[in-house]
Amino acid sequence: MTKTLFTIGYEGLDPERLTAALRSAGVAVLADVRAVANSRKRGFSKGALKAGLEEAGLGYAHLRTLGTPKAGREAARADDATLLRRIYCEEVLETAGGIAALDDLAAMAGASPICLLCFERDPTRCHRRILAERLAARGFAVTDLFG
């Protein structure tokens, strides 16, 4: 049986459309992989997001360790995927903490359907693509949601 990992960016969404997309896909837990889980968009800061998801019967986990360092976020905003990948891999995924966090994410995704959340709508411009590739190598099928 293939395990599925979902990803979604909340750029252009409101909390209701995010929740509808997650429910439609059968997601049980939203894994927030932002280093800083604050947002200027209504409903997307950590506390409000968690409360809204729980009200809808969905779980929420903030996996701060798997967030992108500031330099990586700047590379993503500059649309420099190569630099984003180098920074993210070197400063997060190739560290002891990053390896352990990725192992935890894989275990979590193996237990129930999860969806990685970050801001960027386009997964190719986001570090969640790198996480998805790492989990695909562990046997997960990856589906990008767009709400």
C-alpha positions in Angstrom: 0.0 0.0 0.0 1.4 3.3 -1.1 1.6 6.1 1.6 0.7 9.5 0.3 2.1 12.8 1.4 0.3 16.0 0.4 1.7 19.6 0.2 0.0 22.9 0.0 0.9 26.6 0.0 -1.6 29.0 1.5 -0.7 31.9 -0.9 -4.0 33.0 -2.4 -6.1 30.9 0.0 -8.3 31.7 2.9 -8.7 29.4 5.9 -12.0 28.0 4.6 -10.5 27.0 1.2 -7.5 25.5 2.9 -9.7 23.4 5.2 -11.9 22.3 2.3 -8.8 21.2 0.2 -7.4 19.2 3.2 -10.8 17.5 3.9 -11.3 16.7 0.2 -7.9 15.0 0.0 -8.5 13.0 3.2 -5.7 14.7 5.2 -5.8 14.1 8.9 -3.0 16.4 10.1 -1.5 19.6 8.7 2.2 19.7 9.2 3.3 23.4 9.3 6.9 23.5 8.1 7.4 27.2 8.4 10.3 28.3 10.6 8.2 31.3 11.7 4.5 30.4 12.0 3.3 33.9 11.8 1.4 35.5 8.9 -0.1 38.8 8.0 -2.9 36.8 6.4 -6.0 36.3 8.6 -6.2 32.8 10.0 -2.7 31.6 9.1 -0.7 32.4 12.2 0.0 29.4 14.3 -2.7 29.8 17.0 -5.5 30.8 14.7 -4.6 28.1 12.1 -4.4 25.4 14.8 -7.8 26.5 16.3 -9.5 26.6 12.9 -8.2 23.2 11.9 -9.1 21.6 15.2 -12.6 23.1 14.9 -12.8 21.3 11.5 -11.7 18.0 13.0 -8.2 18.2 11.6 -4.9 17.9 13.5 -2.1 20.5 13.4 1.6 20.1 14.1 4.2 22.9 13.9 7.5 21.4 12.7 9.7 24.4 13.2 12.9 22.5 12.8 12.0 21.7 9.2 11.4 25.4 8.4 13.6 27.4 6.0 16.3 29.7 7.4 16.0 33.4 6.6 18.5 33.2 3.8 16.5 30.3 2.2 13.3 32.3 2.4 15.1 35.2 0.7 16.3 32.9 -2.0 12.7 31.6 -2.5 11.4 35.2 -2.8 14.1 35.9 -5.4 13.0 32.7 -7.3 16.4 31.2 -6.9 15.5 27.5 -6.4 19.2 26.4 -6.7 20.2 28.6 -3.8 17.2 27.7 -1.7 18.0 24.0 -2.2 21.6 24.5 -1.2 20.8 26.5 1.9 18.0 24.3 3.0 19.9 21.1 2.6 23.2 22.3 4.2 21.6 24.3 7.1 18.6 22.0 7.9 18.5 18.5 6.3 22.2 17.7 6.6 22.3 18.5 10.3 21.6 16.1 13.2 18.5 18.0 14.2 17.2 18.1 10.6 17.8 14.4 10.1 15.9 13.5 13.3 13.1 15.9 12.3 12.8 14.3 8.8 12.7 10.9 10.5 9.9 12.1 12.8 8.0 13.6 9.8 8.3 10.2 7.9 6.9 8.4 10.9 4.1 10.9 11.3 3.2 10.6 7.6 3.3 6.8 7.8 0.8 6.9 10.6 -1.9 9.1 9.0 -2.4 11.2 5.9 -0.5 14.5 6.4 -0.1 17.7 4.4 3.0 19.9 4.5 2.1 23.6 4.7 4.1 26.7 3.8 3.3 30.0 2.1 4.3 29.6 -1.6 1.5 28.4 -3.9 4.0 26.9 -6.4 5.7 23.9 -4.7 8.8 24.2 -7.0 9.6 27.6 -5.3 9.3 26.2 -1.8 11.3 24.0 0.6 8.4 21.6 1.0 9.3 20.3 -2.5 12.7 19.2 -1.1 11.0 17.5 1.9 8.6 15.8 -0.5 11.5 14.5 -2.6 13.1 13.1 0.5 9.9 11.3 1.6 9.3 10.1 -2.0 12.7 8.4 -1.7 11.2 6.6 1.4 8.2 5.3 -0.6 5.7 8.1 -0.3 3.6 9.2 -3.3 3.4 13.0 -3.3 0.4 15.1 -4.2 0.4 18.8 -4.4 -2.8 20.5 -3.4 -3.8 24.0 -4.6 -7.1 24.7 -2.9 
